[in-house]
């Protein structure tokens, strides 16, 4: 895990020297509306958050790569006759998005995401969580100024969160950020 973070940061720093005019680094954060799909029980979405670092590498006027390093909380809640139970999973997520710039303000964003489980608040009593989660992202970005942006994204989990449950993450994200 530490190697992945180190390699990502080293790559961004190295790219900065090669792409001084085309690389921007920034921060972002926002809200997650997360739920679990493919479950045998009905779950309700939870509202949580994500925050982290972002890099924007312009390869042309119409195409940009956007790797990110985020902390993201995901999960779901479940109600039964006894009460409500909440399942909250904390991940370090590394999405790598291809951005197609439709014009100077709007971009279409899509790409894979690798996530590593860091923490869990487990009221569902699901054991044997998978420490790795793979998903795909798709969404839209809007540049408000040269530095300020907002994004809306859907993250569809492709791997199951536990060996004991057929459940995958499903997250809608709203973000705001600034590039330096």
N, C-alpha and C positions, 0 to 999 in steps of 0.2 A: 504494500500500500504506500509506504513512504517512498519507494522507488518510483512509483507511478507519478506521484506529486512532484518529486524531484525532477524527473525526466520532462514533465509538462512545463515546469517553471524554467528549466534550462533551455528547452526548445523555444519558449517565448522570448527569453533574453537573447538567445543566439539569433533568432529571426529579427529581433529589433535592430541589430547591427546591419543585417543584410537588407532589410526593408524599412529603413528609417522613415521614409515618406509614406509608406503604405500600412504601417502597423500602429494601431491604437490600443491602449490598455485601459481598462476601466473597472468599475464595480456595478453590481446590480442587485436588486432584491425585489421581493414581491410576495404575493399570496398564492398558495396552492389550494385547489379544491380537489381533494383526493378521495378515491374510492377503490374498491377491489372488484375485479371482474372475474367471470368464470367460477363463481363460488356456488356451493350447494345451498348456502343460506343467504337470505336477503340482508345486505349491508347498506348503511347510509354513509354518505360522504362526510368527510371532516374538512375543516378549514385549517390550514397550517401555513408554513412559510418556506421560502428559499432565499439564499443570499450567497454572494461570492464574487469571484473575479471573472473578467471577460477579456478576450483579446479579439480584435477585428483586423483581419489581414486582407487588404484589398488586392485582388489579383488582376482586376480590370474594372472599368466603370460599372459593369453590370454583374460582376461576380465577386463575392467575398467569402472567406472562410471565417468561422467564428467558434473557436474552442472556448470552453468555459470550465471553471472549477467551482462547484457549488456545494453548499450544505443544503439538503432538502428533506423536509419531513413529509411522510406519506402515510397512508393507512386507511382505516375505515372505522365505523362504529356499528354496533349491533344491538338491537333491542329485543328483549324477551319479557316474560311475565315478572321476572325478578327485578330487572332494571336495565340500564344501558351500559354496555361495555365498549371500551375504546381501545383501538390498536394503533399505536403511533410508531413508525419506523423512521429512524434518522439515517440518511445516506450521504456519502460524499459522491456526487455525481459529476461525470465528465462528458457532457455533450459536445459533439463536434458537428457544427451545422454548416451546410452550404447555403449561402444567401444569394438569391437572385434578386437584384435590385430592379424593381419594375420602373421606378423613376428615382429622383433624388431623395424622396421621402419614404416611400413604401418598399418593403422587401418581403419576399416569400422565403421562409426558412424551413429547412428539413435536414434530418440527419440522425445518426445513431447516438446512443447514450449508454455508457457503462457506469454502473453505480455499485458502491461498496457499502454494506451495512455497518454502521457504527454503533447505533443504539436502538433499543426497543422498549416501549412501554406496552406490555402485553397483557391486556385484560381478557383476550379471547382464549388464552391458555394454549396457543399454538407453539409447539416446540420445534426444534430443528429448523430454524430459519435458514434460508440460503444466504450466504454472505455476499453473493454477487447477483446483480439484477441487470438484465439487458433490455433496452427498450428503443423505440424510434420516436422522434419528435417531428412535429410539423406545426407551422404557425405563420403569423405575420408580424413584421416589425414596422414601427413608424418613428422616423427621426423628427423630433420637434425642433431641434437646432443642430448645429454641427456636432455638439457634444451630448445633448440630452436625447434619450430615446425611451419608448415604451414598446412592450412586446406582449403578444397573446400567443400561447402555445399549448398544444395538446401532446401529452406524453403517453404512449401506449406500451405497456409492459409486455414483453414477449416471453419472459421466463417466470416460473412460479416462485412465490415468495417463501414457500415452505415445502419441505418434503412431505408433510402431513396434510396439506390442504391444496386443493386445486384453485388457487387464487393468484391473480396477477395485478400489478399496480396499474392504475388509470388516473392520470393527473392533468387537470387544466390549470395553467399557470398564467398569471398576470404579473408583469415585471415593469420596473422603471430603473433606469440607470444613467450613468454618465461615463463618457470616454474622455481620456486625458491626452 
